[in-house]
Amino acid sequence: MDIELRLLRMLLVIADSGSLGRAAVATNFSQPSVSGQLKRLEAQFGGPLFERGSSGVRPTALGARVIEQVRDVVARVDALGQLSPVAGDGAGRTFRLASTNTPILPGMLARARAVVPGLSPLVSSVYASTRIVELIERGEAEVGLAADYPGAELRHSAALAHRGIVTEPGFVALAADHPAARQAEVDLADLADCAWFVTPDDGAGWPGVFEAACRASGFSPVAVHEFLGDQQHLQSMIACGLGVSVVQATIRPAPGVVVRPLVGTPLWCRYVLVWSRERVDEELAGALFGAASYAYRELIAQSPHFRLWAAGKYRLPRS
């Protein structure tokens, strides 16, 4: 199979934007051109890569598998570009990084410092993605690691740039003795009577996207615990049967907790690298993006439930 790299990049833009129209705007192509490039890819891969809907597009099972592999290919190609003098001129490069709650952060920073020796990031934990944008716009940070959702993409001025790192599905964490834990995939409607742990408004669309998914499944949560804390504390409460929670797909389940994909994948979250065009050069932005992509591949490698889901082979773990 001989596929042009530009088509693979377009595939990722479509996946990250969740819409052919938004992908066209992001790449300065016409929408028919974007659609034509996608058709070429689908012909080469032998099937549809996205499902079309009123709100945009979502990966098919084949598409999810292809996108996972394409991210790895493109990240490796981008990494070749980092083997330039930027790897040796990082001494004294201090920048302020505002990051939302994501497991990508530690691996990204470790990889970035390995690729660009001498980097000195000053990290601030900032929950709301809109707040991260504000900090960069006001000159109080140079780089951000934020989140948004298909159909509710991050907004910012022309002074900032952003690039989607990955769009991942939302899984559900529940107690190991919960009846739904016996299912390989959990229907959101089967959790209608559960109490939920839900993080607060992040300014980017959450918890609105969660509430919309519940409504589409025919219910409103009977009880909601607003929770913003560490994952260990959250999982301890889930293990005790106090509730269930939407979680990041690469999370490592604690004892007494199981993580399951949701039927139909009704929830998606995109992680985004955003930076100041004036204060961050293209080389540093590229190095940070490559480091974030590398960190996410490492998380996938440590998440067998996610790898099986992406491969379309999810089954219940053997007891």
MOBEL-V496502 format. One record per run of one state. SS is the DSSP state (helix for helix, strand for strand, loop for the rest). FROM is the first residue (numbers start at 1). TO is the last residue. If there is no record, write none. Layout:
ss: (SS | SS)
from: (FROM | FROM)
to: (TO | TO)
This chain:
ss: (loop | helix | loop | helix | loop | helix | loop | strand | loop | strand | loop | helix | loop | helix | loop | strand | loop | helix | loop | strand | loop | helix | loop | strand | loop | strand | loop | strand | loop | helix | loop | strand | loop | helix | loop | strand | loop | helix | loop | strand | loop | helix | loop | strand | loop | strand | loop | strand | loop | helix | loop | helix | loop)
from: (1 | 5 | 18 | 20 | 28 | 31 | 46 | 50 | 54 | 56 | 60 | 61 | 82 | 85 | 89 | 94 | 100 | 104 | 116 | 120 | 126 | 129 | 138 | 143 | 150 | 152 | 153 | 160 | 176 | 179 | 183 | 185 | 187 | 188 | 192 | 195 | 199 | 208 | 217 | 223 | 227 | 231 | 240 | 244 | 249 | 257 | 263 | 268 | 277 | 282 | 302 | 304 | 311)
to: (4 | 17 | 19 | 27 | 30 | 45 | 49 | 53 | 55 | 59 | 60 | 81 | 84 | 88 | 93 | 99 | 103 | 115 | 119 | 125 | 128 | 137 | 142 | 149 | 151 | 152 | 159 | 175 | 178 | 182 | 184 | 186 | 187 | 191 | 194 | 198 | 207 | 216 | 222 | 226 | 230 | 239 | 243 | 248 | 256 | 262 | 267 | 276 | 281 | 301 | 303 | 310 | 319)
